[in-house]
Amino acid sequence: MDRRSFTKLACLGGCLASFKAVAESPALREARRKQSLEVSRKAHEAIMSSEGLKMTGSERIAMLMYPGFTALDLVGPQYMLASMMGAGIYLISSTNDLNPVKSDTGLAVVPTHTWDDCPESLDMLFVPGSALGVLEAMRDAKFIGFIKAKAAVSKYVTSVCTGSLLLGKAGLLKGKKATSHWVTLDLLPKFGATPVKERVVWDGNVITGGGVTAGIDFGLQIIAALRGRVYAETIQLQAEYDPHPPYDSGSPEKADVLVRDSLRGMFEPLHVDLELEI
């Protein structure tokens, strides 16, 4: 066979090989899908064998909103809690309707249920914080009454950031250790609470988180309590929550004095208004 004929056969063979690969690709893809399902099944079985882990549940969690609430106060915990298989999340507005609720940054969240749709008993009641929004919410007697009523039938009564001020306004912090955003931490004693400067504070069935980003830590601790530590660690890895902030300025103790005092000064009018409201 001369070189030209050999080259033609080689090229033809290559074409046929490519055609065969294309023709077989649906079968190969299906085989890979089946293999991936088997890998997934074994992974589920492995994690479900972990001691103390509860893979599915039917928790009823009401997360309240009001005009001007801080978006991340809600969204951080909501992401964590909604990751629990079988858990029911009820997003409920202070205005008792299904109209979008605008947060302090302009992000609007649509409620999923009204007050009447909220379960008679809850595994968890959650209240986010805000700046000016929380002041107006404290003045809403009907909303405060709703918080108080649902807290009475909730396994856990919880908040993040200045949401603890709303729990306090509802009379739910008396004799309790609690936390809040660092700017308002000193207001908690006015509600009969003992302020604690921690990311997450537990006292009986009352669980409070610090400012804004503490809601993520808060959510993970709740998951661990409801579903076990392995479940919580799995959700943490799923979220790739491994914070390495570019600046070590995340608490008043660490922040530059100029930054700390300036920010505290900016919030002084709100701090006074909140104090006068209590």
URVENZI-V795050 format. One record per backbone hydrogen bond with DSSP energy under -0.5 kcal/mol. NH is the residue of the N-H (numbers start at 1). CO is the residue of the C=O. If there is no record, write none. Layout:
nh=(NH/NH)
co=(CO/CO)
//
This chain:
nh=(6/7/8/9/10/11/12/13/14/15/16/17/18/19/20/21/22/23/24/25/26/28/29/30/31/32/33/34/35/36/37/38/39/40/41/42/43/44/45/46/47/48/49/50/53/54/55/57/61/61/62/62/63/63/64/64/65/68/69/70/71/73/74/74/75/76/77/78/79/80/81/82/83/83/84/85/87/88/89/90/90/91/92/92/93/94/96/101/102/103/104/106/109/111/112/113/118/118/122/123/124/125/126/127/128/134/135/136/137/138/139/139/140/141/144/145/146/147/148/149/150/151/152/153/154/155/156/157/158/158/159/160/161/161/163/164/165/166/166/167/168/169/170/171/172/175/176/178/184/185/187/188/190/191/192/193/194/195/196/198/201/203/206/207/207/208/209/210/214/215/216/217/218/219/220/221/222/223/224/225/226/227/228/228/232/233/234/235/236/237/238/239/240/241/242/249/254/255/260/261/262/263/264/265/266/267/268/271/272/273/274/275/276/277/278)
co=(2/3/4/5/6/7/8/9/10/11/12/13/14/15/16/17/18/19/20/21/22/24/25/26/27/28/29/30/31/32/33/34/35/36/37/38/39/40/41/42/43/44/45/47/50/227/53/85/59/88/60/124/61/90/62/126/92/102/66/129/69/70/70/71/71/72/73/74/75/76/77/78/79/80/81/83/84/59/87/61/88/89/63/90/113/65/93/109/100/107/69/103/101/109/91/91/114/115/153/60/60/156/62/158/64/131/131/132/133/134/135/136/137/139/140/141/142/143/144/145/146/147/148/150/151/122/123/205/125/156/207/127/209/210/160/161/162/162/163/163/164/165/166/168/167/192/173/194/181/181/184/185/187/188/189/188/176/193/178/196/208/206/203/157/205/201/159/199/211/212/213/213/214/215/216/217/218/219/220/221/222/223/223/224/228/229/230/231/232/233/234/235/237/236/240/247/251/251/256/257/258/259/260/261/262/263/265/267/268/269/270/271/272/273/274)
//
